């Protein structure tokens, strides 16, 4: 199994000066990463990277606040500009004398900025960009936590057991309008030309209704399709539909091969639809 990103481990290790605390934090992150990687190695690595950046920033900021001396007054603007000009001259002279080192530094900065941009794009898509669900203000997400753990800590959350979900569903009348379950899913899909690995979710009926999202074509999942034997139904993502089936609306109602078994396409998700 592929481990967490090495750069993220180094970033976090550098931000935690205390060896005992560092080993404890890294150990907890490794355990959670291994658990998530069994479902999706790619999402597990993205999760680990996000946690490393967040925790590193938090601890560095805390250290800076503790070590920052209390000063009075303001540095004059002229003094600040003079120092900036002097620093710029020193940097230019150094680059002129050592062009090889200058090239290496510029290349390293370029790679670092590109990596930061890629990480931000992933974090923005997963956590920051608002979700286009019409029912968003009324949606809640539920997890399980073990007795004695902190329910507000993401590390202590776990997936809900199917039996518990059924109990919650039966006991939530008057509190929740409806409940749906979902599970991360990696699958092999055979398109028109070649097979490909796709990522999505196994969901219970009324998934799209709960989100307030209407498929672009076809429909969502019916209640009876949540029963064993009647559940081989799929709703294709818009990009996947365009890429693998050429945007053919006639695919609705036809069968596709998913993990070696025939599944009926019942709908096409709208353009831009995503679920975190």
C-alpha positions, 0 to 999 in steps of 0.5 A: 500500500502506498504511504502518505506523501513524503514531503507532507511528513517532512513538513509536519515533522519540521513544524513539531520540535518536541519529539514525543509530541511529533511521534504521537501526531505522526502516528495518529495520522499514519493510522488514519491514512492507512484506514482511508487508503483501503478505500481510496489511496488517492483521496487518502494522500490528499487528506494527509496533505491537507492535514499536514499543511493545516497542522503545520501552519497552526503550530508555526503560528503558535510558535511565532506568537510565543516568540514574538517580542513586544515592540513599540513604535513603527519603522519608518517607511524610508528605512524599510525601503532602504533595507529592501533596496539593499537586500535586492542589490545583494541578491542580484550580486549573488545571482550574478556571481553564482548563476548555477545556484541562481538557476537552481533556486529559481527552479526550486521556487517554481516547482514549489509554487506549482506544487502549492497551486496544485495542493490549493486547487485540490483543497479548494475543490474538496473543502473551500468551494461552495457546494451547488445543492439547493437544500444545502442549509438543511443538510447535516452529515452524521458519523459514529464515534467510539465511547469516550472520544471527542466527537468534534475531532475528525480523527475520532469519527468513523463510518456508520455501521449499516445496522445503526443507520437503519436504527437511526432512520427508524428513530429519526421521524419528526427530527430528520425529514429523510436519511441517505447512506453513501460509501466511497466506491472505486470501480472499473467501467467499460465505456464505448472504447476502453475500460477505465477506473472511475471513482464515485459513491454507492448511495441509497435511494433518494440521494439526489432528492435529499441534495435537491439536485435533479439529473440532467437526463433520466432520473435518480434512484427509486426506493425499490432499487435499494433492495438486494438484486435490484440495485444494479443501477447507475447515474453517470457523472456529466464529465464521464458521460461526455468522455466515455460515451460521447454525450450520447443521451441514448445511453440512459436505459442501456446497460454498461459493465461495472466491475464485470457486471451489467448495470442499467444507466438510469440517469446523467448527473447535471454539469458541475455536480460534485459531492465531497 
